[in-house]
Amino acid sequence: MSVVSATSRSEASGVSPSPSDFDAEQASAGLIARMEQVPTSRWFVTARIVMGSATFFDAFNALSIAFVLPILVPLWHITPPEIGILIGASYVGQIIGALAFSWGAERYGRIPCAAAATAIYAVMSLACATAWSFNVLLAFRFIQGIGVGGEMPVAATYISELSKAHGRGRFFMLYEMIFPIGLMVTGQVGAILVPLMGWQIMFLIGGIPGLIIALLLLRLPESPRWLIGKGRLAAADAVVRRLEAAASDKSGAALAAPSTETLPQQVEVPQRSRGRWGELLSPAYRGRTLIAWVLWASAYLVANGLNNWMPTLYTTLYHLELTQALRAASLTNVAQVVLVLICALVIDRTGRKFWMMGAFGMGAVTLGILGFGGAKDVSWLIVLGTISYGLIGSIAAVVYLYTPEIYPTRMRAVGTGVATSWLRIASAIGPALIGLMLGKGGGIDSVFLMFAAVAIVGLIAATRMIETRNLRLEEISR
């Protein structure tokens, strides 16, 4: 639980607990218990849709460059190393955004930070549509990356904190499906509209709706768990009452009446209830933190390396026509949506650990086949590359479920944000590394062998995960 036990604090300090400490602790525990008892209602669906819409266009803006490059490469005479730099620039910005906005989410709340990040990536998407040179687009993509990187960890933290222990995997993964759906739609839109309307259309679509969504985000209530962690019990109680009222309206019968006591507007929050960066590597959390970082880096180096390069590989190495190349590349995101849907339906049975082990293992096999000669035939590349991305892409969704679960509320956004920064580092290195390998005459086989090796590293890390299914967040983080 976010508010630390009054008894344990007093034992540590040698000071007897005051009645107000016990009252605040009991009130906090009562609020958490009420949240766990509230049935899923239209309110939860609305929150998931609004926050999910921000995530949808986060995905759209993250991938849009892949469907712009096949036109810009010959138009601006961009070299393979420059392609890698342009793709990687966004991810460098995303590192800054992930760290800055996750810190802000712990200090100022989940909702304002999610809205601000969404507004940044929307405005800069419109700016990208006006770019007139490689260097200008590079600068705009870097700044846009700050917003793209900031939205996802904060959104994942918010949705996780709304979820109940039983069925949290399915609840969260159905929200998380919005990201691969966004990638899939990006692929389909890019394949159809870019040849017809030009590369700017991708950035216009990515920007205009985002400004509207940023305003809608500000209408969502703050996370009750964050409010409890900040000692704002009255505000948390007001949000929980909204959830209970929405559930009562759905069922037609009132829930068990909550306590009618008046909760304080603000209670004292102990120092340990304020998350610190260094606590991620403290003895209590070091093991789970390091494993999470390896999972993020492994999954996204492969997933975003494939996702961002496939359209360009199809046109430059395999000489497919633009429309054929974009359609072939868009299949990878269709495969990801299918596998994430399957994952959402079974994740609370299989658990997080065994899904990741299976997906990393099978992904290593398919990538290895491509590395040992399968990539010489474009048909094999389309089939095995699509399957590989679907498998590793499902892991990229599960780590967003898993990471917020393994930390307490006081450091959940920071823990998730720092973990996603490894996503950005890997995603910046991966595409740039592919560009260097191809630019220096390395064969495509070596690229897929590298991907297979990274998937094996992820598999090893997955065997060391802790299992979190059907446990309250407060139980996992004790």
C-alpha positions in Angstrom: 0.0 0.0 0.0 1.1 3.5 -0.7 0.6 4.8 2.8 3.1 2.9 5.0 1.9 1.0 8.0 1.7 3.3 11.0 2.9 0.5 13.3 6.0 -0.3 11.2 6.9 3.4 10.9 6.7 3.8 14.7 8.7 0.7 15.4 11.5 2.0 13.1 11.5 5.4 14.7 10.9 4.2 18.3 8.0 6.6 18.6 4.5 5.4 19.6 2.0 5.9 16.8 -0.6 8.5 17.3 -4.3 7.9 16.9 -4.3 10.1 13.7 -1.7 7.8 12.1 -3.9 4.8 12.7 -7.0 6.6 11.4 -5.2 7.7 8.2 -3.9 4.1 7.7 -7.3 2.6 8.2 -9.0 5.1 5.9 -6.4 4.4 3.2 -6.9 0.7 3.5 -10.7 1.2 3.4 -10.5 3.2 0.2 -8.3 0.6 -1.5 -10.7 -2.2 -0.4 -13.7 -0.3 -1.8 -11.8 0.2 -5.1 -11.2 -3.6 -5.3 -14.9 -4.3 -4.8 -16.3 -1.9 -7.4 -17.6 -3.8 -10.5 -16.4 -2.7 -13.9 -18.8 -0.1 -15.2 -19.2 2.4 -18.1 -17.0 4.8 -16.2 -14.0 2.4 -16.4 -14.7 1.9 -20.1 -14.8 5.7 -20.7 -11.5 6.2 -18.8 -9.9 3.4 -20.8 -11.1 4.9 -24.1 -10.0 8.4 -23.4 -6.6 7.4 -22.1 -6.4 4.8 -24.9 -7.1 7.4 -27.5 -4.0 9.3 -26.4 -2.0 6.0 -26.6 -3.5 5.3 -30.0 -2.1 8.5 -31.5 1.1 8.1 -29.5 1.6 4.8 -31.5 0.6 6.6 -34.7 3.1 9.3 -34.3 5.8 6.9 -33.2 5.5 4.8 -36.4 4.5 7.4 -38.9 8.2 8.1 -39.9 8.5 4.5 -41.2 5.8 5.2 -43.9 7.2 8.6 -44.7 10.8 7.5 -45.3 10.2 5.6 -48.6 9.2 8.9 -50.2 11.7 11.1 -48.4 14.8 8.9 -49.0 14.9 9.5 -52.8 13.4 13.0 -52.5 16.0 14.3 -50.0 18.8 11.8 -51.0 18.9 10.4 -47.4 21.6 7.8 -46.9 21.2 4.6 -44.8 23.1 6.0 -41.8 21.0 9.1 -41.9 17.8 7.0 -42.0 19.0 5.4 -38.7 19.7 8.8 -37.2 16.3 10.2 -38.2 14.5 7.2 -36.7 16.7 7.3 -33.6 16.2 11.0 -33.0 12.6 10.5 -31.9 13.7 7.8 -29.4 16.3 10.0 -27.9 13.6 12.6 -27.3 11.4 9.8 -25.8 14.1 9.0 -23.2 13.9 12.6 -22.0 10.1 12.6 -22.1 9.8 9.2 -20.2 12.0 10.4 -17.4 10.6 13.9 -17.1 6.9 13.1 -17.3 7.2 10.0 -15.0 8.9 12.3 -12.4 6.2 14.9 -13.0 3.4 12.2 -12.6 4.7 11.3 -9.2 4.8 15.0 -8.1 1.9 16.6 -9.9 -0.4 13.7 -10.8 -1.1 11.3 -13.6 -3.7 13.2 -15.5 -2.0 16.6 -16.0 1.2 15.0 -17.2 -0.6 12.6 -19.6 -2.4 15.6 -21.1 0.7 17.7 -21.4 2.7 15.0 -23.1 -0.2 14.4 -25.6 -0.4 18.1 -26.4 3.4 18.2 -27.1 3.4 15.2 -29.6 0.3 16.6 -31.3 1.7 20.1 -31.8 5.0 18.7 -33.1 3.3 16.3 -35.4 1.8 19.3 -37.2 5.2 21.0 -37.2 6.7 17.9 -38.9 4.2 18.3 -41.7 5.8 21.7 -42.5 9.4 20.4 -42.5 11.4 21.4 -45.6 14.7 19.5 -45.1 16.3 16.5 -43.4 17.7 18.6 -40.5 14.5 20.4 -39.8 12.5 17.2 -39.7 15.2 15.7 -37.5 14.8 18.5 -34.9 11.0 18.3 -35.0 11.0 14.6 -34.5 13.3 14.9 -31.6 11.0 17.4 -29.8 7.9 15.3 -30.7 9.6 12.3 -29.1 9.5 14.1 -25.8 5.7 14.0 -25.8 5.6 10.5 -27.3 7.9 9.1 -24.6 6.1 10.9 -21.8 2.5 9.8 -22.5 2.9 6.0 -22.5 4.4 5.3 -19.0 2.0 7.8 -17.3 -1.0 6.3 -19.1 0.1 2.8 -18.3 0.5 3.7 -14.6 -2.9 5.4 -14.5 -4.7 2.4 -16.1 -2.9 0.0 -13.8 -3.9 1.9 -10.7 -7.6 1.8 -11.8 -7.4 -2.0 -12.2 -8.5 -4.6 -9.6 -6.4 -7.6 -8.7 -8.7 -10.2 -10.2 -8.6 -9.9 -14.0 -6.2 -7.0 -14.0 -4.2 -8.6 -16.9 -7.2 -8.8 -19.2 -8.5 -5.3 -18.2 -5.1 -3.7 -18.8 -4.2 -5.7 -22.0 -7.5 -4.7 -23.6 -6.4 -1.1 -23.0 -2.9 -1.9 -24.2 -4.2 -3.4 -27.4 -4.9 0.2 -28.5 -1.2 0.7 -29.0 -0.7 -2.1 -31.6 -4.1 -1.2 -33.1 -2.6 2.3 -33.5 0.5 0.8 -35.2 -1.7 -1.3 -37.4 -3.9 1.6 -38.5 -0.7 3.6 -39.1 0.4 0.9 -41.5 -2.9 0.7 -43.3 -3.3 4.5 -43.5 0.3 4.9 -44.7 0.0 2.2 -47.3 -3.2 3.8 -48.8 -2.9 7.5 -48.3 0.9 8.3 -48.6 1.0 7.3 -52.3 -2.2 9.3 -52.9 -1.7 12.4 -50.8 2.0 12.6 -50.0 4.0 12.1 -46.9 2.7 15.2 -45.0 -0.7 13.5 -44.5 0.7 11.1 -41.9 1.8 14.0 -39.7 -1.5 15.9 -40.1 -3.5 12.8 -39.0 -1.2 12.4 -36.1 -1.5 15.9 -34.9 -5.0 17.3 -35.1 -6.9 14.7 -33.1 -4.2 14.7 -30.4 -5.1 18.3 -29.5 -8.7 17.4 -28.8 -7.7 14.3 -26.8 -5.4 16.4 -24.6 -8.4 18.4 -23.5 -10.5 15.3 -22.9 -7.8 13.9 -20.7 -8.1 16.9 -18.4 -11.7 15.9 -17.7 -10.7 12.5 -16.2 -10.4 12.2 -12.4 -7.0 11.7 -10.9 -5.9 8.2 -9.8 -7.3 7.4 -6.4 -4.1 5.4 -5.5 -2.0 8.4 -6.3 -4.2 10.7 -4.2 -4.0 8.2 -1.3 -0.2 8.1 -1.6 -0.2 11.9 -1.4 -2.4 11.9 1.7 -5.3 13.5 -0.1 -7.9 11.1 1.3 -11.0 13.3 0.8 -10.1 13.7 -2.9 -9.5 10.0 -3.2 -12.8 9.2 -1.5 -14.7 11.5 -3.9 -13.3 9.6 -6.9 -14.1 6.2 -5.4 -17.6 7.4 -4.7 -17.9 8.3 -8.4 -16.9 4.7 -9.3 -19.4 3.3 -6.8 -22.2 5.5 -8.2 -21.4 4.5 -11.8 -21.5 0.8 -10.8 -24.8 1.3 -9.0 -26.3 3.0 -12.0 -25.2 0.0 -14.1 -26.5 -2.7 -11.8 -29.6 -0.8 -10.7 -28.8 -1.6 -7.1 -26.7 0.4 -4.7 -23.4 -1.0 -3.5 -22.8 -1.5 0.2 -22.8 1.9 1.8 -19.3 3.3 2.4 -18.3 4.8 5.7 -19.9 8.2 6.2 -17.0 9.6 8.2 -15.5 12.8 7.0 -11.9 12.2 5.7 -9.2 14.9 6.1 -8.3 16.9 3.0 -4.6 16.2 3.7 -2.7 13.9 6.0 1.0 13.8 6.7 2.8 11.7 4.2 6.0 9.9 5.5 9.2 10.3 3.6 9.2 6.7 2.5 5.9 7.4 0.7 7.6 9.8 -1.6 9.3 7.8 -4.4 13.0 8.4 -5.1 15.0 7.5 -8.2 17.6 5.7 -6.2 15.0 3.4 -4.6 14.7 1.5 -7.9 18.1 0.0 -7.3 17.7 -0.5 -3.5 18.0 -4.0 -2.2 14.2 -4.5 -2.1 13.7 -3.6 -5.8 17.1 -4.1 -7.5 16.4 -7.6 -8.9 13.0 -6.9 -10.4 14.2 -3.5 -11.7 17.2 -4.9 -13.6 15.1 -7.8 -15.0 12.5 -5.3 -16.2 15.1 -3.2 -17.9 16.5 -6.1 -19.8 12.9 -7.2 -20.9 12.2 -3.7 -22.2 15.5 -3.3 -24.0 15.3 -6.7 -25.6 11.7 -6.6 -26.8 11.9 -3.1 -28.2 15.3 -3.3 -29.9 13.8 -6.1 -32.0 10.3 -4.8 -32.4 11.1 -1.2 -33.3 14.1 -2.2 -35.4 11.8 -4.3 -37.5 8.9 -1.9 -37.4 10.8 1.2 -38.6 13.0 -0.5 -41.2 10.7 -3.0 -42.9 9.1 -0.5 -45.4 12.5 0.8 -46.4 14.0 -2.7 -46.7 11.3 -3.8 -49.0 11.8 -0.9 -51.3 15.6 -0.6 -51.2 16.9 -4.2 -50.8 14.0 -6.2 -52.4 12.9 -3.5 -54.9 9.2 -3.9 -54.3 7.0 -1.1 -55.5 6.0 1.5 -52.9 2.4 0.3 -52.5 3.6 -3.4 -52.3 6.2 -2.5 -49.7 3.9 -0.5 -47.5 1.2 -3.2 -47.6 3.7 -5.9 -46.8 5.2 -3.9 -43.9 1.7 -3.2 -42.5 1.1 -6.9 -42.0 3.5 -7.0 -39.1 1.1 -4.8 -37.0 -1.9 -6.9 -38.0 0.0 -9.9 -36.5 0.8 -8.0 -33.4 -2.9 -7.0 -32.8 -4.0 -10.7 -33.2 -1.4 -11.9 -30.7 -2.0 -9.2 -28.2 -5.8 -10.0 -28.3 -5.0 -13.7 -27.7 -2.7 -12.6 -24.9 -5.4 -10.4 -23.3 -7.7 -13.4 -23.2 -5.2 -15.8 -21.6 -2.7 -13.7 -19.6 -4.5 -14.1 -16.3 -4.2 -17.9 -16.8 -0.7 -18.3 -18.2 0.7 -15.5 -16.1 3.1 -12.8 -17.3 6.3 -14.9 -17.0 5.3 -17.9 -19.1 3.8 -15.7 -21.9 7.1 -13.8 -22.2 9.2 -16.9 -22.1 7.2 -18.5 -24.9 7.1 -15.4 -27.1 10.8 -14.7 -26.7 11.7 -18.3 -27.5 9.5 -18.7 -30.6 10.6 -15.2 -31.8 14.3 -16.3 -31.5 13.6 -19.3 -33.6 11.8 -17.4 -36.5 14.4 -14.7 -36.5 17.2 -17.3 -36.5 15.7 -18.9 -39.6 15.8 -15.6 -41.4 19.3 -15.0 -40.2 20.5 -18.4 -41.5 19.3 -17.8 -45.1 15.6 -17.3 -44.9 15.8 -13.6 -45.6 17.2 -14.2 -49.1 13.6 -14.8 -50.4 11.3 -11.8 -49.9 8.3 -14.2 -49.5 9.9 -15.9 -46.5 10.9 -12.5 -45.1 7.3 -11.3 -45.3 5.9 -14.4 -43.6 8.6 -15.0 -40.9 9.2 -11.3 -40.3 5.5 -10.8 -39.7 5.3 -13.7 -37.3 8.5 -12.6 -35.5 7.2 -9.1 -35.0 3.8 -10.3 -33.8 5.5 -12.5 -31.1 8.0 -9.9 -29.9 5.4 -7.2 -30.3 3.1 -9.0 -27.8 5.9 -8.9 -25.3 6.2 -5.1 -25.9 2.6 -4.9 -24.7 3.0 -7.3 -21.7 5.9 -5.3 -20.2 3.6 -2.3 -20.0 1.3 -4.5 -17.8 4.1 -6.0 -15.8 6.2 -3.0 -14.9 3.7 -0.9 -13.1 2.7 -4.0 -11.1 6.1 -4.6 -9.5 6.4 -1.1 -7.8 4.4 0.6 -5.0 2.3 3.7 -5.8 4.9 6.1 -4.5 7.4 5.0 -7.3 5.1 3.3 -9.9 5.3 6.1 -12.5 9.0 6.7 -11.9 9.7 2.9 -12.1 7.7 2.6 -15.3 9.2 5.7 -16.8 12.8 4.7 -16.2 12.0 1.2 -17.6 10.6 2.7 -20.7 13.7 4.8 -21.1 15.5 1.5 -21.9 12.8 1.0 -24.6 13.9 4.4 -26.1 17.6 3.6 -25.8 17.2 0.2 -27.5 14.9 1.7 -30.1 17.4 4.4 -30.9 20.3 2.0 -31.1 18.5 -0.7 -33.0 17.5 1.3 -36.2 20.8 3.2 -36.2 22.7 -0.1 -35.9 20.8 -1.6 -38.8 21.6 1.5 -40.9 25.3 1.2 -40.0 25.4 -2.6 -40.7 23.7 -2.1 -44.1 25.7 1.0 -44.9 29.0 -0.8 -44.4 28.1 -3.7 -46.6 26.8 -6.1 -44.0 24.2 -8.5 -45.3 20.6 -8.6 -44.1 21.3 -12.1 -42.7 23.6 -10.5 -40.0 20.8 -8.2 -39.0 18.4 -11.0 -38.3 21.0 -13.0 -36.4 21.5 -10.0 -34.2 17.8 -9.9 -33.6 17.7 -13.6 -32.7 20.6 -13.1 -30.2 18.7 -10.2 -28.5 15.6 -12.4 -28.2 17.6 -15.1 -26.5 18.8 -12.5 -24.0 15.2 -11.5 -23.4 14.2 -15.2 -22.9 16.9 -15.6 -20.2 15.7 -12.5 -18.4 12.0 -13.7 -18.5 12.9 -16.8 -16.6 13.8 -14.5 -13.6 10.6 -12.6 -13.5 8.2 -12.6 -10.5 4.6 -13.6 -11.2 2.0 -11.0 -10.5 -1.3 -12.4 -11.8 -4.4 -11.9 -9.6 -2.5 -10.2 -6.8 -3.4 -6.7 -5.5 -0.8 -4.1 -6.4 -0.3 -3.5 -2.7 0.5 -7.2 -2.2 3.1 -7.3 -5.0 5.0 -4.3 -3.8 5.4 -5.2 -0.2 
